[in-house]
Amino acid sequence: MPTLYGSDFAEVYSKYGYNQFSARVAELLPRVLRALHLTPDRVLDVPCGEGTFALEMARKGYLTTGVDRSSAMLGVARRKAREAHSKIRFVERDMRALRFHDEFDLVTSWYDSLNYLLRLEDLNKTFAGVFRSLRPGGSFLFDMNTPDTLSKGWQRHPSFVEVDTRDAFALHRSTWDARRNLATLKVTCFVRRGQHWARTDELHRERAYSLPQIRAALRKAGFTDVASWGSIRRMTPPRRGDRKYWFAARRPSR
């Protein structure tokens, strides 16, 4: 089951660099859309986390909706949207149970969020929900961590300090379960509250999916024109040792 972030970690996530990935993808996206000849109007980001990507899409003029099952993350996202005077619709919902129908031109899912779906059945449910959410001819763009990243990359530094500032500290510890293709990341986070420190412990699990598994799940949901890359910046084919898989899939036009 995807992780539910606590309020303290949601704050650290937003303030101390965890959201930089989403900001970089938002910068790259217009060029990617041009390369794919896509001109979306309505965009759904799922899960949207603390709203960095959704906010950037709204700033670029897209009608944007963000979905997340964490009330803490959505609380941060809504506050940021208010402060930016940005009209974004945020919906609290599990990405495995989307209830939109023929509503969006583009659905996005970033920062290996789909790896948090630990069963193939859950990945299938999510892809099916995304398919229903798209208008005919709409597209789905997303990234996922590769098996090499989870089984080797995360394990090169099984314990390290991710955040160390005057007001926050976060320690990451990772393990790999080869039998279940499962990476576990334990995050211990401290946030300064006046004269005291508040501790939060987060447990994050990601499953490694192979390229054939992901492509098969997309086609099972009904997607066609599935493209994949090892680098979204260069749009190069996936290769062994790539950190991420990047995908573009399309719902057929009627």
C-alpha positions in Angstrom: 0.0 0.0 0.0 1.3 3.5 -0.8 2.8 5.4 2.1 0.7 7.9 4.0 3.0 10.8 4.9 2.8 12.4 8.4 2.5 16.2 8.8 6.1 16.6 9.9 7.6 14.7 7.0 5.2 16.5 4.6 6.8 19.7 5.8 10.3 18.4 5.5 9.5 17.0 2.0 8.3 20.4 0.8 11.1 22.6 2.4 14.3 20.5 2.2 14.7 19.3 -1.4 12.6 16.2 -1.8 10.4 18.1 -4.2 13.3 19.1 -6.5 12.7 16.2 -8.8 9.1 17.3 -9.5 10.3 20.9 -10.2 12.9 19.6 -12.7 10.3 17.5 -14.5 8.0 20.5 -14.7 10.8 22.4 -16.4 11.4 19.6 -18.9 7.8 18.8 -19.7 7.0 21.5 -22.3 9.9 20.2 -24.5 8.7 16.7 -24.0 5.1 17.6 -25.0 6.4 19.3 -28.1 8.4 16.3 -29.1 5.4 14.1 -28.7 3.1 16.6 -30.5 0.9 16.9 -27.4 -1.2 20.0 -26.7 -3.0 19.2 -23.4 -5.4 21.6 -21.7 -6.6 19.6 -18.6 -3.9 17.9 -16.5 -4.2 15.3 -13.7 -1.2 14.7 -11.5 -1.4 11.5 -9.4 -0.2 11.3 -6.7 0.5 15.0 -6.4 2.2 15.0 -3.0 2.8 18.5 -1.7 1.9 20.0 -5.0 5.1 21.2 -6.6 4.4 19.8 -10.0 0.7 20.7 -10.0 1.6 24.2 -9.0 4.1 24.5 -11.9 1.5 23.2 -14.4 -1.0 25.7 -13.2 1.5 28.5 -13.6 2.1 27.4 -17.2 -1.6 27.8 -17.8 -2.9 24.2 -17.6 -6.2 23.4 -15.8 -4.7 21.2 -13.1 -6.1 18.7 -10.7 -3.9 16.9 -8.1 -4.9 13.6 -6.3 -3.2 12.2 -3.2 -4.3 9.9 -0.4 -2.2 11.8 2.2 -4.2 14.6 3.9 -0.9 15.9 5.3 0.6 16.3 1.8 -2.6 17.8 0.5 -2.6 20.3 3.3 0.8 21.6 2.3 -0.3 21.6 -1.4 -3.5 23.6 -0.7 -1.5 26.1 1.4 1.0 26.6 -1.4 -1.7 27.0 -4.0 -3.5 29.7 -1.8 -0.2 31.6 -1.3 0.4 31.5 -5.1 -3.2 32.5 -5.8 -3.4 29.5 -8.0 -6.7 27.7 -8.7 -5.9 24.0 -8.5 -8.4 21.3 -7.6 -7.0 18.9 -5.0 -8.7 15.6 -4.3 -8.0 13.2 -1.4 -8.1 9.7 -2.9 -6.0 6.6 -3.4 -4.6 6.4 -6.9 -5.9 2.8 -7.2 -9.4 4.1 -7.0 -9.7 7.1 -9.3 -13.2 8.1 -10.1 -12.7 10.5 -13.1 -14.2 9.6 -16.5 -13.1 11.1 -19.9 -11.9 14.3 -18.2 -8.2 14.9 -18.8 -5.9 15.4 -21.8 -2.8 14.4 -19.8 -2.2 12.3 -16.7 1.2 12.4 -15.0 2.8 10.4 -12.2 6.3 11.3 -11.1 9.1 10.5 -8.7 8.7 6.6 -8.8 5.2 6.9 -7.2 4.0 3.9 -9.1 6.7 1.7 -7.5 4.9 2.1 -4.2 2.2 -0.2 -5.7 3.5 -3.5 -4.3 1.2 -5.8 -6.2 0.8 -6.2 -9.9 -3.0 -6.1 -9.3 -2.6 -2.6 -7.8 -0.6 -1.4 -10.7 -3.3 -2.8 -13.1 -6.0 -1.0 -11.1 -4.1 2.3 -11.2 -3.5 2.1 -15.0 -7.1 1.2 -15.6 -8.2 4.2 -13.5 -5.8 6.5 -15.4 -7.2 5.2 -18.7 -10.8 6.0 -17.7 -9.7 9.4 -16.5 -8.3 10.4 -19.9 -10.3 11.7 -22.8 -10.0 9.6 -25.9 -6.6 10.4 -27.5 -5.2 11.6 -24.1 -1.8 10.6 -22.9 -0.2 9.2 -19.7 3.4 10.2 -18.8 5.2 8.7 -15.8 8.5 7.4 -14.4 9.4 4.3 -12.4 12.6 3.2 -10.6 14.3 0.4 -12.4 15.1 -2.9 -10.8 18.8 -2.0 -10.8 18.1 1.2 -8.9 16.2 -0.5 -6.2 18.3 -3.6 -5.8 21.7 -2.0 -6.3 21.6 1.8 -6.4 19.7 2.2 -3.1 21.9 -0.4 -1.5 25.3 1.4 -2.3 24.7 3.7 0.7 22.3 1.7 2.9 22.4 4.4 5.6 22.9 8.1 5.0 21.8 11.6 6.1 19.5 13.2 3.6 18.7 16.4 5.5 20.8 18.1 8.1 19.9 21.7 8.8 19.3 23.9 11.8 15.6 23.0 12.0 15.4 19.5 10.4 17.3 16.2 10.2 16.5 13.1 8.2 18.3 9.8 8.2 17.6 7.2 5.5 18.2 3.4 5.8 17.5 1.0 3.0 17.3 -2.8 2.5 16.5 -5.1 -0.4 14.4 -8.3 -0.5 15.4 -10.2 -3.6 12.7 -12.8 -3.1 9.9 -10.2 -3.3 11.7 -7.7 -5.5 11.1 -5.2 -2.7 13.1 -2.3 -1.5 12.4 -0.8 1.9 13.5 2.7 3.0 13.2 3.7 6.6 13.2 7.5 7.2 13.8 8.9 10.7 13.0 12.6 10.7 13.4 15.3 13.4 11.8 18.7 13.1 12.5 21.6 15.5 9.5 22.7 17.4 10.6 25.7 19.5 12.9 24.3 22.2 12.1 20.7 21.3 12.5 18.3 18.5 9.6 16.2 17.1 10.5 12.8 15.7 8.7 11.1 12.8 9.4 7.6 11.5 8.4 6.8 7.9 8.5 3.4 6.2 8.6 3.4 2.4 8.4 0.3 0.2 8.9 0.1 -3.5 8.5 -2.9 -5.8 10.8 -3.4 -8.8 8.8 -4.0 -12.0 10.5 -5.1 -15.3 9.9 -3.3 -18.6 7.8 -6.2 -20.0 5.6 -6.2 -16.9 5.0 -2.4 -17.1 4.3 -2.5 -20.9 1.9 -5.5 -20.4 0.0 -3.7 -17.7 -0.4 -0.6 -19.9 -1.7 -2.7 -22.7 -4.0 -4.6 -20.4 -5.6 -1.3 -19.4 -6.1 -0.4 -23.1 -3.2 1.9 -23.8 -1.5 2.0 -27.2 1.5 3.8 -28.6 3.6 2.9 -25.6 7.0 4.6 -25.7 9.8 4.2 -23.1 13.1 5.8 -22.5 16.0 5.6 -20.1 16.4 9.4 -20.1 13.5 11.7 -20.6 15.8 14.6 -21.3 17.5 12.8 -24.3 14.7 10.4 -25.0 17.1 7.5 -25.4 16.0 3.9 -25.3 16.1 2.1 -21.9 19.5 0.5 -21.2 20.9 -1.7 -18.5 22.0 0.5 -15.6 19.5 3.3 -16.2 18.2 4.7 -13.0 14.6 5.2 -14.2 12.2 4.1 -16.9 10.2 6.9 -18.5 6.9 6.1 -20.3 4.4 7.8 -22.6 1.2 5.9 -23.4 -1.9 6.9 -25.2 -5.6 6.2 -24.9 -6.8 5.5 -28.4 -9.1 8.0 -30.1 -12.7 6.9 -30.8 
